[in-house]
Amino acid sequence: MPDIHGMISSLLPEDLALLQERGPDFPLDKELIDAIDRAAGGPGEGRGYYVVRGSLQPLEHRSYFLREDVAAALFAPSTLEDAAGT
């Protein structure tokens, strides 16, 4: 079971701000996937926090998005307040 709150608290402040700036339905680019992986413990460790939407093939055209429960936690009012420093 992924530790959603642990992963969010391990994100670098600039990565958290970028995720929140883009919104819950924005496709994740390689840099944000790498940031989630780092926060989850290392390369590939963030796979439980994002999912593929659309076609799985070809690999280079996959679109990754936050899982719904991860997005809900990331955009919860308390998380937004913490990121803003209030």
N, C-alpha and C positions, 0 to 999 in steps of 0.2 A: 504494500500500500504506500503510495507516494506521500511524503511529508510536505504537503503544499505550503504550509506556513513556514516551515523550516527553509524550504527553497527560496521563498519570497524574501525572507529575512537575510538570506545569504547573497542575494543579488547586490551587485555594486550599485550605489545610489544613482549613478548615471544610466545604468541599464534599466533599473526600475522606473526612472523618470521617462525614459524613451518608450518602454512598454506602455506606460500609462498615457503618454502623449499620443501614441498611435491608436490606442483603443483595442477593445477585445476582439474585434473581427478583422484586424489587419494581419495580412500574411507575415509570418516571421521570416526575416532574412537570415543569412548565414551567421552574421554577427550576433543577432539575438538568440539564435539557437545555441551558439557557442556560449553565450552568457548564461543561459538556462542550464546548459550542461555543466559549466563551472560551478554554478550555485548548487547543483545537485550532487556534486562530488567528482566531476571530471568528464573527459570526453565520452559522449554517448550516454551518460548517466541521466540526462534530462528527458530521455525518450518517453517516459511516463507522464510528462507534463504537457506535451504537444502531440497533435495528431495530424494525419494527412487528410486533406479534403480533396475530393476529385480523384483523378486517375493516379494509379500507382506507377504506371509506366509511361514514358521513360523516366528513369530516376531523376534526371536533371530538370524535369518539369514538374516535380512534386511541389505542392503548396502546403506548407505547415502552418498550423494555427494552434493557439492555446486551447487546451481542453476546456470544456464549459465550466467545470468546477474550479479549475485553476484561474480562469478569467474572472469568475465570480469572486474568488478570494482576493485576487489582485486589484479588482475595482471596488471592493467593499469600502464603505466610508471610512472605517478605521485605518485601512491600509493607505488610502489616499491622504488622510490626515498625517499619518506617520511619515509618508514620503515628503509631504510639504513642510514637515517640521513643526506642526501645530499640535 
